[in-house]
Amino acid sequence: MRLEARSHVGPHLLLIAGLASFAAVMLIAALLVAAAGAPVAQTFALLIQGAFGSVFAWSETLTRSIPLMLTGLAATVAFKARLFNIGGEGQLYGGALAAVAVGGLHDGVGLATPGPLLFTAMMAAAMLAGALLLLGPALMKLRFGVDEVVSTLLLNFIVLLGVGAMLDGAMKDPLAMGWPQSVALQPELELAKLVEKTRVHTGLLWSVGAALLLWVIMRFTTLGFDIRALGANSRAAAFAGVPVTRTVVLVALLSGGLAGLAGAIEVAGRTSYVTLDMSPGYGYSGIVIAMLAGLHPLAVVGSSVLVAGVLVGADSMSRQIGVPSYLADAVVASALLVVLVAAMLTRYRVRLDVKATA
């Protein structure tokens, strides 16, 4: 058996692959639900109702989608240039800590700096922290050939240990009664709510705006062309005059900055302070979202809402029917594998070489 590249991938093939992927994911989810001993139809109905069945459900889904959208965009731009950023989780926490370090100065007063200026500095610090956390592995890849998958993945654990040390030390809130958390931001530094009496905040507009801006960059700018060329074939891109080093550095700054911004927006929009459990793996889930979106910035918006809906709906469903909420993680992971297989089969056809034997 061997794989043979297709000369042309038509829209009908993409449609068939999409429908087949959806059917395969639904089948896997049904098998997992049945294995858990729950009625399949009722479980699916409760999951959808818990994610999209009310204003409250929609608000929770959209709130959960905000950091997923930004980490998905971070993975999208990096993967598009074949810079495999697995460090979104650490970059998110680095951005969150930097945001509180700036916005929470002197118990949130921030050296008496005007609110808008302090807010801008807070967001800039978060993006800079995330960017620098990816810039190091990117430069090591360029200069020494260090595998960025390994370096960014291991850097996650280093960052989390550093955040834990800061939350138990210099940045610990003295009013937290021993609980490891940072000082809280002042109300004027928090993002406004989009819908009253819900947790949906204006970070949703930031995330959608970031997706639109990244699409414009990728589609209409020289940098976007360089990124696409580098991702298609780095040697051919260099031969054609694409500045490889500069492009990789800019991609690292952009990708890490988006992940750092996710941390700052999560703090300013939802938690108000940093804790070690503020992210249930948003950085890793962003990779799944980017792949489900086919590395398209605008599709990241939809895939983020879909994945957030599965996660939120699973929490609601678990409370009502007793199925473990970890089912959602299994479904999302299965969806990623199915989409990757479908993408491979759209680009390549399987050939069976049958050799006659004497």
Disulfide bonds with the S-S distance in Angstrom:
none
